[in-house]
Amino acid sequence: MNYTAIVIFIILAFLQGFVLIAYKETIPAPLKRWLAIFAIVMLLIAFFLMIYGFLVAVNPNT
């Protein structure tokens, strides 16, 4: 299984979270809320994909 797209997604999800934290004072309030919700969803998916990748790596035959 090729994990390139998953690794790129995980890196981008964490990078987006970092950018939101770093620039939280300069982002307008209405946009900040939707970006935060989107970042939370992306981070949850990234954590799920990491766990899935670990489980598949432990038992690759199934």
Biopython code that builds the backbone (N, CA, C, O; Angstrom):
import numpy as np
from Bio.PDB.StructureBuilder import StructureBuilder

atoms = [
    (1, "MET", "N", (0.850, -1.179, 0.000)),
    (1, "MET", "CA", (0.000, 0.000, 0.000)),
    (1, "MET", "C", (0.895, 1.242, 0.000)),
    (1, "MET", "O", (1.875, 1.313, 0.742)),
    (2, "ASN", "N", (0.549, 2.206, -0.831)),
    (2, "ASN", "CA", (1.320, 3.436, -0.949)),
    (2, "ASN", "C", (0.793, 4.464, 0.058)),
    (2, "ASN", "O", (-0.378, 4.841, 0.013)),
    (3, "TYR", "N", (1.655, 4.907, 0.952)),
    (3, "TYR", "CA", (1.253, 5.820, 2.015)),
    (3, "TYR", "C", (1.627, 7.271, 1.727)),
    (3, "TYR", "O", (1.531, 8.113, 2.620)),
    (4, "THR", "N", (2.045, 7.581, 0.514)),
    (4, "THR", "CA", (2.505, 8.932, 0.205)),
    (4, "THR", "C", (1.405, 9.963, 0.411)),
    (4, "THR", "O", (1.638, 10.996, 1.038)),
    (5, "ALA", "N", (0.219, 9.699, -0.105)),
    (5, "ALA", "CA", (-0.884, 10.652, 0.027)),
    (5, "ALA", "C", (-1.299, 10.814, 1.486)),
    (5, "ALA", "O", (-1.644, 11.915, 1.915)),
    (6, "ILE", "N", (-1.269, 9.727, 2.248)),
    (6, "ILE", "CA", (-1.640, 9.797, 3.661)),
    (6, "ILE", "C", (-0.630, 10.635, 4.437)),
    (6, "ILE", "O", (-1.012, 11.446, 5.280)),
    (7, "VAL", "N", (0.651, 10.443, 4.157)),
    (7, "VAL", "CA", (1.691, 11.211, 4.850)),
    (7, "VAL", "C", (1.575, 12.690, 4.507)),
    (7, "VAL", "O", (1.718, 13.542, 5.384)),
    (8, "ILE", "N", (1.319, 13.003, 3.241)),
    (8, "ILE", "CA", (1.142, 14.404, 2.840)),
    (8, "ILE", "C", (-0.066, 15.010, 3.544)),
    (8, "ILE", "O", (0.000, 16.149, 4.005)),
    (9, "PHE", "N", (-1.164, 14.270, 3.635)),
    (9, "PHE", "CA", (-2.361, 14.772, 4.316)),
    (9, "PHE", "C", (-2.084, 15.033, 5.791)),
    (9, "PHE", "O", (-2.506, 16.055, 6.331)),
    (10, "ILE", "N", (-1.381, 14.119, 6.443)),
    (10, "ILE", "CA", (-1.071, 14.287, 7.865)),
    (10, "ILE", "C", (-0.194, 15.516, 8.083)),
    (10, "ILE", "O", (-0.432, 16.294, 9.007)),
    (11, "ILE", "N", (0.813, 15.691, 7.242)),
    (11, "ILE", "CA", (1.684, 16.861, 7.361)),
    (11, "ILE", "C", (0.891, 18.143, 7.157)),
    (11, "ILE", "O", (1.062, 19.102, 7.908)),
    (12, "LEU", "N", (0.026, 18.170, 6.150)),
    (12, "LEU", "CA", (-0.769, 19.374, 5.890)),
    (12, "LEU", "C", (-1.764, 19.659, 7.013)),
    (12, "LEU", "O", (-2.004, 20.820, 7.343)),
    (13, "ALA", "N", (-2.341, 18.620, 7.600)),
    (13, "ALA", "CA", (-3.282, 18.831, 8.698)),
    (13, "ALA", "C", (-2.584, 19.457, 9.902)),
    (13, "ALA", "O", (-3.102, 20.399, 10.501)),
    (14, "PHE", "N", (-1.414, 18.938, 10.257)),
    (14, "PHE", "CA", (-0.678, 19.510, 11.384)),
    (14, "PHE", "C", (-0.148, 20.901, 11.055)),
    (14, "PHE", "O", (-0.098, 21.765, 11.930)),
    (15, "LEU", "N", (0.245, 21.125, 9.812)),
    (15, "LEU", "CA", (0.717, 22.449, 9.403)),
    (15, "LEU", "C", (-0.409, 23.477, 9.473)),
    (15, "LEU", "O", (-0.192, 24.608, 9.908)),
    (16, "GLN", "N", (-1.609, 23.089, 9.048)),
    (16, "GLN", "CA", (-2.744, 24.006, 9.137)),
    (16, "GLN", "C", (-3.056, 24.334, 10.596)),
    (16, "GLN", "O", (-3.332, 25.489, 10.919)),
    (17, "GLY", "N", (-3.015, 23.348, 11.469)),
    (17, "GLY", "CA", (-3.234, 23.610, 12.885)),
    (17, "GLY", "C", (-2.198, 24.550, 13.459)),
    (17, "GLY", "O", (-2.529, 25.432, 14.251)),
    (18, "PHE", "N", (-0.936, 24.370, 13.066)),
    (18, "PHE", "CA", (0.123, 25.258, 13.538)),
    (18, "PHE", "C", (-0.075, 26.685, 13.036)),
    (18, "PHE", "O", (0.097, 27.639, 13.795)),
    (19, "VAL", "N", (-0.435, 26.835, 11.770)),
    (19, "VAL", "CA", (-0.648, 28.174, 11.202)),
    (19, "VAL", "C", (-1.813, 28.868, 11.893)),
    (19, "VAL", "O", (-1.741, 30.067, 12.162)),
    (20, "LEU", "N", (-2.876, 28.142, 12.182)),
    (20, "LEU", "CA", (-4.011, 28.746, 12.885)),
    (20, "LEU", "C", (-3.617, 29.202, 14.283)),
    (20, "LEU", "O", (-4.063, 30.255, 14.738)),
    (21, "ILE", "N", (-2.798, 28.432, 14.958)),
    (21, "ILE", "CA", (-2.352, 28.832, 16.292)),
    (21, "ILE", "C", (-1.394, 30.011, 16.208)),
    (21, "ILE", "O", (-1.465, 30.927, 17.027)),
    (22, "ALA", "N", (-0.501, 29.997, 15.227)),
    (22, "ALA", "CA", (0.507, 31.051, 15.112)),
    (22, "ALA", "C", (-0.102, 32.399, 14.711)),
    (22, "ALA", "O", (0.364, 33.445, 15.163)),
    (23, "TYR", "N", (-1.135, 32.380, 13.867)),
    (23, "TYR", "CA", (-1.723, 33.622, 13.359)),
    (23, "TYR", "C", (-3.134, 33.863, 13.888)),
    (23, "TYR", "O", (-3.954, 34.473, 13.203)),
    (24, "LYS", "N", (-3.421, 33.396, 15.088)),
    (24, "LYS", "CA", (-4.782, 33.512, 15.611)),
    (24, "LYS", "C", (-5.215, 34.952, 15.849)),
    (24, "LYS", "O", (-6.414, 35.232, 15.857)),
    (25, "GLU", "N", (-4.285, 35.862, 16.039)),
    (25, "GLU", "CA", (-4.635, 37.270, 16.278)),
    (25, "GLU", "C", (-4.966, 38.013, 14.987)),
    (25, "GLU", "O", (-5.678, 39.016, 15.031)),
    (26, "THR", "N", (-4.473, 37.553, 13.848)),
    (26, "THR", "CA", (-4.659, 38.286, 12.596)),
    (26, "THR", "C", (-5.781, 37.735, 11.727)),
    (26, "THR", "O", (-6.164, 38.375, 10.748)),
    (27, "ILE", "N", (-6.316, 36.570, 12.057)),
    (27, "ILE", "CA", (-7.408, 35.984, 11.270)),
    (27, "ILE", "C", (-8.726, 36.576, 11.753)),
    (27, "ILE", "O", (-8.965, 36.626, 12.960)),
    (28, "PRO", "N", (-9.602, 37.033, 10.827)),
    (28, "PRO", "CA", (-10.904, 37.577, 11.236)),
    (28, "PRO", "C", (-11.750, 36.526, 11.971)),
    (28, "PRO", "O", (-11.647, 35.330, 11.695)),
    (29, "ALA", "N", (-12.576, 36.986, 12.900)),
    (29, "ALA", "CA", (-13.345, 36.083, 13.771)),
    (29, "ALA", "C", (-14.258, 35.118, 13.009)),
    (29, "ALA", "O", (-14.236, 33.923, 13.303)),
    (30, "PRO", "N", (-15.067, 35.584, 12.034)),
    (30, "PRO", "CA", (-15.938, 34.615, 11.346)),
    (30, "PRO", "C", (-15.148, 33.538, 10.587)),
    (30, "PRO", "O", (-15.540, 32.372, 10.555)),
    (31, "LEU", "N", (-14.048, 33.946, 9.988)),
    (31, "LEU", "CA", (-13.224, 32.990, 9.254)),
    (31, "LEU", "C", (-12.485, 32.060, 10.211)),
    (31, "LEU", "O", (-12.266, 30.890, 9.898)),
    (32, "LYS", "N", (-12.105, 32.573, 11.365)),
    (32, "LYS", "CA", (-11.359, 31.786, 12.350)),
    (32, "LYS", "C", (-12.175, 30.590, 12.834)),
    (32, "LYS", "O", (-11.637, 29.497, 13.019)),
    (33, "ARG", "N", (-13.461, 30.800, 13.037)),
    (33, "ARG", "CA", (-14.309, 29.708, 13.526)),
    (33, "ARG", "C", (-14.367, 28.560, 12.525)),
    (33, "ARG", "O", (-14.200, 27.400, 12.900)),
    (34, "TRP", "N", (-14.605, 28.879, 11.247)),
    (34, "TRP", "CA", (-14.713, 27.829, 10.236)),
    (34, "TRP", "C", (-13.370, 27.162, 9.963)),
    (34, "TRP", "O", (-13.316, 25.959, 9.712)),
    (35, "LEU", "N", (-12.303, 27.924, 10.010)),
    (35, "LEU", "CA", (-10.979, 27.326, 9.845)),
    (35, "LEU", "C", (-10.650, 26.398, 11.010)),
    (35, "LEU", "O", (-10.031, 25.353, 10.813)),
    (36, "ALA", "N", (-11.055, 26.769, 12.211)),
    (36, "ALA", "CA", (-10.814, 25.919, 13.378)),
    (36, "ALA", "C", (-11.603, 24.612, 13.275)),
    (36, "ALA", "O", (-11.076, 23.544, 13.584)),
    (37, "ILE", "N", (-12.851, 24.694, 12.847)),
    (37, "ILE", "CA", (-13.664, 23.482, 12.677)),
    (37, "ILE", "C", (-13.044, 22.579, 11.616)),
    (37, "ILE", "O", (-12.943, 21.366, 11.798)),
    (38, "PHE", "N", (-12.631, 23.188, 10.503)),
    (38, "PHE", "CA", (-12.006, 22.421, 9.426)),
    (38, "PHE", "C", (-10.698, 21.789, 9.896)),
    (38, "PHE", "O", (-10.401, 20.649, 9.538)),
    (39, "ALA", "N", (-9.921, 22.508, 10.686)),
    (39, "ALA", "CA", (-8.655, 21.974, 11.202)),
    (39, "ALA", "C", (-8.900, 20.806, 12.155)),
    (39, "ALA", "O", (-8.169, 19.816, 12.121)),
    (40, "ILE", "N", (-9.916, 20.913, 12.997)),
    (40, "ILE", "CA", (-10.239, 19.818, 13.917)),
    (40, "ILE", "C", (-10.631, 18.566, 13.144)),
    (40, "ILE", "O", (-10.193, 17.464, 13.474)),
    (41, "VAL", "N", (-11.453, 18.737, 12.120)),
    (41, "VAL", "CA", (-11.864, 17.592, 11.300)),
    (41, "VAL", "C", (-10.650, 16.967, 10.614)),
    (41, "VAL", "O", (-10.498, 15.745, 10.601)),
    (42, "MET", "N", (-9.787, 17.810, 10.044)),
    (42, "MET", "CA", (-8.593, 17.288, 9.377)),
    (42, "MET", "C", (-7.670, 16.567, 10.357)),
    (42, "MET", "O", (-7.104, 15.527, 10.019)),
    (43, "LEU", "N", (-7.511, 17.102, 11.560)),
    (43, "LEU", "CA", (-6.652, 16.452, 12.554)),
    (43, "LEU", "C", (-7.237, 15.119, 13.019)),
    (43, "LEU", "O", (-6.498, 14.157, 13.227)),
    (44, "LEU", "N", (-8.555, 15.058, 13.181)),
    (44, "LEU", "CA", (-9.181, 13.790, 13.559)),
    (44, "LEU", "C", (-8.989, 12.741, 12.471)),
    (44, "LEU", "O", (-8.690, 11.584, 12.768)),
    (45, "ILE", "N", (-9.158, 13.138, 11.221)),
    (45, "ILE", "CA", (-8.936, 12.206, 10.114)),
    (45, "ILE", "C", (-7.471, 11.784, 10.065)),
    (45, "ILE", "O", (-7.170, 10.617, 9.816)),
    (46, "ALA", "N", (-6.560, 12.726, 10.302)),
    (46, "ALA", "CA", (-5.130, 12.406, 10.288)),
    (46, "ALA", "C", (-4.786, 11.397, 11.381)),
    (46, "ALA", "O", (-4.032, 10.455, 11.134)),
    (47, "PHE", "N", (-5.328, 11.582, 12.584)),
    (47, "PHE", "CA", (-5.072, 10.620, 13.660)),
    (47, "PHE", "C", (-5.655, 9.249, 13.320)),
    (47, "PHE", "O", (-5.027, 8.223, 13.585)),
    (48, "PHE", "N", (-6.855, 9.229, 12.733)),
    (48, "PHE", "CA", (-7.452, 7.963, 12.316)),
    (48, "PHE", "C", (-6.571, 7.272, 11.275)),
    (48, "PHE", "O", (-6.352, 6.063, 11.353)),
    (49, "LEU", "N", (-6.067, 8.030, 10.308)),
    (49, "LEU", "CA", (-5.214, 7.439, 9.278)),
    (49, "LEU", "C", (-3.894, 6.942, 9.857)),
    (49, "LEU", "O", (-3.359, 5.933, 9.397)),
    (50, "MET", "N", (-3.364, 7.635, 10.857)),
    (50, "MET", "CA", (-2.134, 7.161, 11.496)),
    (50, "MET", "C", (-2.379, 5.840, 12.220)),
    (50, "MET", "O", (-1.581, 4.911, 12.096)),
    (51, "ILE", "N", (-3.463, 5.748, 12.965)),
    (51, "ILE", "CA", (-3.790, 4.501, 13.671)),
    (51, "ILE", "C", (-4.031, 3.378, 12.672)),
    (51, "ILE", "O", (-3.560, 2.257, 12.865)),
    (52, "TYR", "N", (-4.765, 3.682, 11.604)),
    (52, "TYR", "CA", (-5.019, 2.681, 10.564)),
    (52, "TYR", "C", (-3.705, 2.208, 9.941)),
    (52, "TYR", "O", (-3.518, 1.012, 9.716)),
    (53, "GLY", "N", (-2.809, 3.133, 9.666)),
    (53, "GLY", "CA", (-1.513, 2.770, 9.102)),
    (53, "GLY", "C", (-0.708, 1.889, 10.034)),
    (53, "GLY", "O", (-0.067, 0.938, 9.587)),
    (54, "PHE", "N", (-0.733, 2.192, 11.330)),
    (54, "PHE", "CA", (-0.024, 1.355, 12.297)),
    (54, "PHE", "C", (-0.628, -0.047, 12.361)),
    (54, "PHE", "O", (0.105, -1.034, 12.429)),
    (55, "LEU", "N", (-1.948, -0.140, 12.342)),
    (55, "LEU", "CA", (-2.592, -1.450, 12.408)),
    (55, "LEU", "C", (-2.323, -2.273, 11.160)),
    (55, "LEU", "O", (-2.122, -3.485, 11.250)),
    (56, "VAL", "N", (-2.315, -1.637, 10.004)),
    (56, "VAL", "CA", (-2.025, -2.358, 8.769)),
    (56, "VAL", "C", (-0.559, -2.772, 8.725)),
    (56, "VAL", "O", (-0.239, -3.847, 8.217)),
    (57, "ALA", "N", (0.329, -1.945, 9.244)),
    (57, "ALA", "CA", (1.752, -2.277, 9.246)),
    (57, "ALA", "C", (2.047, -3.461, 10.165)),
    (57, "ALA", "O", (2.963, -4.239, 9.900)),
    (58, "VAL", "N", (1.273, -3.598, 11.243)),
    (58, "VAL", "CA", (1.486, -4.708, 12.172)),
    (58, "VAL", "C", (1.061, -6.026, 11.535)),
    (58, "VAL", "O", (1.727, -7.045, 11.717)),
    (59, "ASN", "N", (-0.040, -6.014, 10.792)),
    (59, "ASN", "CA", (-0.567, -7.228, 10.177)),
    (59, "ASN", "C", (-0.871, -6.951, 8.704)),
    (59, "ASN", "O", (-2.032, -6.727, 8.362)),
    (60, "PRO", "N", (0.130, -6.959, 7.823)),
    (60, "PRO", "CA", (-0.091, -6.571, 6.426)),
    (60, "PRO", "C", (-0.816, -7.609, 5.583)),
    (60, "PRO", "O", (-1.239, -7.287, 4.473)),
    (61, "ASN", "N", (-0.979, -8.834, 6.054)),
    (61, "ASN", "CA", (-1.599, -9.886, 5.245)),
    (61, "ASN", "C", (-3.115, -9.832, 5.236)),
    (61, "ASN", "O", (-3.732, -10.483, 4.393)),
    (62, "THR", "N", (-3.738, -9.092, 6.128)),
    (62, "THR", "CA", (-5.200, -9.060, 6.174)),
    (62, "THR", "C", (-5.733, -7.773, 5.643)),
    (62, "THR", "O", (-6.948, -7.575, 5.608)),
]
sb = StructureBuilder()
sb.init_structure("model")
sb.init_model(0)
sb.init_chain("A")
sb.init_seg("    ")
for serial, (resi, resn, name, xyz) in enumerate(atoms, 1):
    if name == "N":
        sb.init_residue(resn, " ", resi, " ")
    sb.init_atom(name, np.array(xyz, "f"), 0.0, 1.0, " ", f" {name:<3s}", serial, name[0])
structure = sb.get_structure()
